[in-house]
Amino acid sequence: MKKFSRKKKIILISVLVFLLILNSILLIIFTAPKLELKGEESLVVNIDGMYQEAGVLATYHGENISKEVKVEGKVDVHHSGTYKLNYVLKKGIYKKEITRIVIVKDIEAPVIELKGNQEAYVCPGKTYEEEGYTAFDNVDGDITSNVSSTTEDEKVVYTVEDKEGNVGTNERTLIFKDIEKPKIELTGGTQTVYLGGKYTDAGYKATDNCDGDLKNKVKVTNNVNMNKAGTYEVIYEVTDASGNTETVKRSVKVVSLPKGGTIYLTFDDGPQEGTTNKILDILKEEGVKATFFVTSSGPDYLIKREADEGHTVALHTATHNYAKVYSSVDNYFNDLKIVHDRVLRITGQDAKIIRFPGGSSNTISRNYSRGIMTTLTKEVINRGYHYFDWNVDSNDAGGANSASAVYNNVIRSLSSSNLNVVLMHDIKSQTRDALRDIIKYGKANGFTFASITMSTPMVKHGVNN
Ligand code: ZN
């Protein structure tokens, strides 16, 4: 033992103590539990979105002790903010702690939806007229008013930013090309004309989305043969500046006159108590249909009866006051509307058959408005009416004051190869008294009686004003 001095002993013990401490430290380090994050250490979650907790992995001596980890803190996805999650593990003398940062905020861009098409056709040389859009954000709601748009050569770019700075965009492509056909609108539908007569086009309109009014460019091909019964087509064709062509057709029926001729009995200026009711009685007994051009006068029930018994209720004039009716185009139509609405109210019918006060050939209108009949005869057709004058005049409003005078005037003018539109007035007692004999004459001579309809060829006078 003497070999070791006291000094050497101290050194030896110190080394041993040091080794012991080192061993303990190493033991602590290598046997401590392990704690590590799964998933990301810091992440951003959309507001109102889903936060999926990825968890941690804790091991101790190779054994999974993740269940022993306590989580401090909570993420509220409905409120924006920065959330800190602490994962704490205590095992014996050991305490381990790791942290995850979760940022909740609006990261979703607003969405711009376009009204109209994503690819918009624009007339060449024109500017695009905005069809509208909406912008909606998951947090801010409707932010349409914040949208700004810029038009470049061939597109419109829409941009909108939400409060969090997320930017939504959309784009509309502009195609400068007219791909839309012009439109042709025919006045009236199928037209019926009598063999050997004259076909007059009822009118048409043509418009184009880019070129506007194209009426003057319409090419009308008319193959109607007035000398041969049959159904013909009139073809209307128009091409716009971009080469789009529209074609429409109208049927025209050329029909032969009924054998023996047709008599259209027409009665103006009624109804009137004492005459119209008696005339209706006679027509009923004889099984004949007629046409009544009514006014604002007389009782409603007679108009109702005319319609109920199968006659045509047509429009004459509300006031029959020439000075008023023919003072202007507007005044004419205002007067017509009054009687039209009366008939509609009583019968439910939208009457479209009319007779001008004094006929279309009247000259009295000259006193109130020069040329008005020239305008009106076209305008009523444009508005879908058919107007009828007459070719047999009973003259019951003129000099024919007796039943026999009325009778003679009518039968003298009847033509068996024609359609006979007979002018009479159901406010005249001599007409009432002549009616049965006129009907008997017609029947005895092979005539057919009919009421005027929209397919009856129009019988018109020449216009004198
Ligand atoms: Zn009249």
Boltz pocket constraint, residues with backbone or C-beta under 6 A from the ligand:
constraints:
  - pocket:
      binder: B
      contacts: [[A, 268], [A, 269], [A, 316], [A, 320], [A, 356], [A, 357], [A, 358]]
      max_distance: 6.0
